[in-house]
């Protein structure tokens, strides 16, 4: 078994807009606020005989959607995967990304933007995804 913990903190500050073709206030806001300052994850993986499992929690700190001008709350997304090694070359995998079907906060005025969720979300706006894979190594 293995546990992995990762944490990242970033803060962007525009200190020079340029003089020949200066960037706009909106672009400065996007550069400084569009992504969360904090991102982290904790993952657990375990292998036993021909089985392999992974469970991961991804944390996205709060951020500002510059597309819709709204502050979006932090979120935790959980991923899970199980795999079985059928032969030395063939592995079957089943999993889910965003197990609890987490979405970013909705747009404050979805009718005027034509979308229910901010398109600039760092973790997407499609909810959970289930998958089955066959992996063959030649």
ZIJOGI-V383147 format. One record per residue. N is the residue number from 1. PHI is phi in degrees with one decimal (999 if undefined). Layout:
BEGIN
n=N phi=PHI
n=N phi=PHI
END
This chain:
BEGIN
n=1 phi=999
n=2 phi=-142.8
n=3 phi=-118.7
n=4 phi=-123.0
n=5 phi=-124.4
n=6 phi=-132.1
n=7 phi=-142.3
n=8 phi=-137.2
n=9 phi=-126.2
n=10 phi=-130.6
n=11 phi=-138.0
n=12 phi=-104.8
n=13 phi=-133.6
n=14 phi=-79.6
n=15 phi=-108.5
n=16 phi=-148.3
n=17 phi=-84.7
n=18 phi=90.8
n=19 phi=-114.5
n=20 phi=-77.1
n=21 phi=-136.0
n=22 phi=-63.5
n=23 phi=-78.9
n=24 phi=-78.8
n=25 phi=-58.7
n=26 phi=-61.8
n=27 phi=-69.2
n=28 phi=-61.0
n=29 phi=-59.7
n=30 phi=-62.7
n=31 phi=-64.1
n=32 phi=-86.9
n=33 phi=-121.4
n=34 phi=-66.9
n=35 phi=-106.3
n=36 phi=-62.4
n=37 phi=-71.9
n=38 phi=-117.8
n=39 phi=-140.4
n=40 phi=-155.3
n=41 phi=-153.7
n=42 phi=-126.4
n=43 phi=-133.5
n=44 phi=-123.9
n=45 phi=-131.6
n=46 phi=-144.1
n=47 phi=-124.5
n=48 phi=-144.5
n=49 phi=55.1
n=50 phi=-97.0
n=51 phi=-102.5
n=52 phi=-138.6
n=53 phi=-127.6
n=54 phi=-140.2
n=55 phi=-134.5
n=56 phi=-138.6
n=57 phi=-114.1
n=58 phi=-110.1
n=59 phi=-108.4
n=60 phi=-118.9
n=61 phi=-67.0
n=62 phi=-67.1
n=63 phi=-155.8
n=64 phi=-112.0
n=65 phi=-80.7
n=66 phi=-74.1
n=67 phi=-67.4
n=68 phi=-117.8
n=69 phi=66.8
n=70 phi=-130.3
n=71 phi=-82.3
n=72 phi=-112.0
n=73 phi=-70.8
n=74 phi=-62.6
n=75 phi=-147.0
n=76 phi=-120.3
n=77 phi=-114.3
n=78 phi=-114.9
n=79 phi=-117.2
n=80 phi=-142.5
n=81 phi=-149.9
n=82 phi=-132.7
n=83 phi=-135.4
n=84 phi=-130.1
n=85 phi=-86.5
n=86 phi=-69.2
n=87 phi=-134.6
n=88 phi=-60.0
n=89 phi=-103.8
n=90 phi=-115.2
n=91 phi=-126.6
n=92 phi=-105.1
n=93 phi=-131.4
n=94 phi=-132.4
n=95 phi=-164.9
n=96 phi=-144.7
n=97 phi=-105.2
n=98 phi=63.7
n=99 phi=-51.3
n=100 phi=-94.4
n=101 phi=56.1
n=102 phi=-77.5
n=103 phi=-122.5
n=104 phi=-67.7
n=105 phi=-53.5
n=106 phi=-71.5
n=107 phi=-63.9
n=108 phi=-66.5
n=109 phi=-142.8
n=110 phi=-61.1
n=111 phi=-64.2
n=112 phi=-76.4
n=113 phi=-92.9
n=114 phi=74.6
n=115 phi=-153.3
n=116 phi=-78.7
n=117 phi=-128.6
n=118 phi=-63.2
n=119 phi=-71.9
n=120 phi=-96.9
n=121 phi=-65.3
n=122 phi=-69.3
n=123 phi=-119.2
n=124 phi=79.9
n=125 phi=-140.9
n=126 phi=-106.6
n=127 phi=74.7
n=128 phi=-74.7
n=129 phi=-133.4
n=130 phi=-100.2
n=131 phi=-150.3
n=132 phi=-131.8
n=133 phi=-132.9
n=134 phi=-118.5
n=135 phi=-115.7
n=136 phi=-122.5
n=137 phi=-100.2
n=138 phi=-88.2
END
